[in-house]
Amino acid sequence: MQKLRFDAAHETKLFDVTWDQDRATRLEPVEFTKLLREQVPVLEFVQWEIKEVDLGGAETMLPLNAQSTNQHFTHQAALLVLAADYTGGVALTSLLTGWPVLGVHPVASRYSVSMWLLKVEIKFLRPSVADLTVTAKIDPDVHERIQKRFFEGKTVVETINIEFRNGDVPVAEATATYFARQSDKLRAEGISTERVNTLYQLKLTSSAEMIAGVRARETGKLFDDPYAYHMAGQHGVAIANRFCDRTPQLGGMVAARTRHLDDALRSFVRAGGRQIVNVGVGWDMRAFRLNLPAGTTLYELDFPTTLEERRRRLAQQEVTERPGVARIEVPIDLRTMSLADVLADKVDLDQPIFLAWEGMSMYFSEEEVLAILEGMQPLLQHPDSLLWLDLVDREPVEAPERFPSAIQQFMRGMRVLGEPFTFGVDDADEFLRSAGLRCVEAVRSDFYLPEKDDPVYAVYQFCLAGKTSAIGESAPATYQAARFDAAKAGAATPHFAANGHARGHTNGKVVVAPINVDVQHLADMPRQPR
C-alpha cells in the first residue's frame, strides 16, 4: 500500500491527490477495514469487511456466522443497522478527498473529518440467511454540492440510500442520514454557549473524563486521587481503558505529571503562596484532594459547558469543599481570550500566583502556544510566581519514524484515537526564553518511573517557569527542586475492584477508605500494563 502523509500542507485539503491515489491509500478496502475493526471491536467480532469503494459509493459484507446471527441463525437485525452505518459512512468519506476521518484514520494535525450518524430508517423484507452484501450509493448529482460545502468548512447533512442482499435476493432497504464537517470548524469561538456544537461539547467532556479515568487507573504509587473514578464515570473509565490499551505508556505519563504538579503546588503553598490558577481544569480534583491551607483561592478556568458539567458532577458526588479554600470559576476560550485579560480584576498581582497548564500544549500549534504564554506573562510579574506546563519533544511529534518502535506506536496510537500531538520543542529552556519566560526546572517523566525501560517517557517533560530575570538571580522562594525516592513511594488501594466497579462509593458519595493493601488483590486489578 502506497503511503501518503496526513498533514496540514494546504488550507482546505491536507494534500492534493487524485481519486486513484486516494482509493489506493486512505480508502484501500483491506487497510480501511483493518482501521475500522481496530476502532470498533464489534466489527472485528462479526468479521464485517469493506469489499469495494467507489467515488460516492461503497460495498461491504456482513458474513453469516455464529457471531452475527440470532437464535434462528439469521442475521441479527441490529447488526444490519450497524452495517448500514459504516457502509454509508465509507461512501460519504469517499467524496472528502484526502481527508482522514477522526477516530478512524491516523490524524497528525487538527485537519480531519468529524462524522456522525444522525438517523437510520430500515425496512426488513425477509430474514437474512446468507452472507449479506450491503451497498451504499450517493446520487452523483449531489457529489459536487457535498464536496463544496465540506471544503468550505460548512456542515454537511446527507441522507444515503442503502440496500441489503443475499446474493441477488433483496433482504432489506434503508436510509441513513449523516453529519460531516471539518473537525476544526466544530469548536466555538469565544465563550458563548448559544451555538456550541454537540460534537465539540462531547470532545471537551470526553477529554476531561478520559484523564480522570487514567488517574483512576493510576492512583496509588505516585499520587492518590480518591475522586477520579467517580468524576470519570462509566464513559471516562471506558475511554481511559481504550487509550491505555492502545498507548500503554499514557498511564505512567499522566501519573508522573500528576506527581510533579502536586509536589510543585505543595511547595508553593508551603512557601506562603495562596493564588492558584488552573487553566483547563476539567475534572481536576486538587482543590479537594490536596491539603491546601485556609486562605487559598483557586481560579478554575475552562470552557463554560465544561464548567457547568463539572458543577453537576461535584454536586452529584456530594463533594465537600475544603474549609477556608475558595474556588472561583472563570469561563475562557484559550484560542481567542488572553488569561491576563480574563483574570485582570480577579487576582492580586502583588502576591505570588501559581499557573497550572496541564496536558494541553501538545494539542495546539506553536503560534497558539506562544500566544497563550504571552497572555500568561502579566500574571507572572511577582518574582515568586510560577507557571507549570508540560511539553513533548518536537522530533518524535513531527517524525516518529526516526525513533524506536515504542515511540512510533505511541504516536500512531494517539493519532488513530483522534488525539494527535501537534506541537513539541527542541529545548524547553530555549523555547521558554523565546516566549519571554525563564525555565526554572525541567524534569522528564522517566524521573518518576525508574523501573520502566521505555523511550516514550524520555520525550515528555514537566517545566516550571517564571518571569525573565537577570542571569544569576535566585530561584523563586515558592520553588523547590523535584525530589523522588522510589523506595518510599508506597502503593495505595486502587479505585477499581476486581470486578471493575468503584471502591469506596456509597449512595452517590465519595468515601475515602483507609489504605489497606492486599498484594494478591492488587495483582488482579485492571490497571495499566507495566
Secondary structure, DSSP 8 states (H G I E B T S, - for coil): ------S--SSS-SS---HHHHHHTTT-HHHHHHHHHHH-HHHHHHT-EEEEEETTEEEEEE--STTTB-TTSSB-HHHHHHHHHHHHHHHHHTTSTT--BTTTS---SS--EEEEEEEEEEEE-S---S-EEEEEE--GGGHHHHHHHHHTT--EEEEEEEEEEETTEEEEEEEEEEEEEEGGGTS-SSS--TT--HHHHHHHHHHHHHHHHHHHHH-SSS---TTHHHHHHHHHHHHHHHHHHHSTTHHHHHHHHHHHHHHHHHHHHHTT--EEEEET-TT--HHHHS---TT-EEEEEE-HHHHHHHHHHHHHTT----TT-EEEEEE--TTT--HHHHHTTTS-TTS--EEEE-S-GGGS-HHHHHHHHHHHGGGG-STT-EEEEEEEBHHHHH-GGGS-HHHHHHHHHHHHTT------BS-HHHHHHHTTEEEEEEEEGGGG-TT---GGGGGEEEEEEEE---TT----TT-------GGG------SB-TTS-BSSEETTEE--------HHHHTTS-----
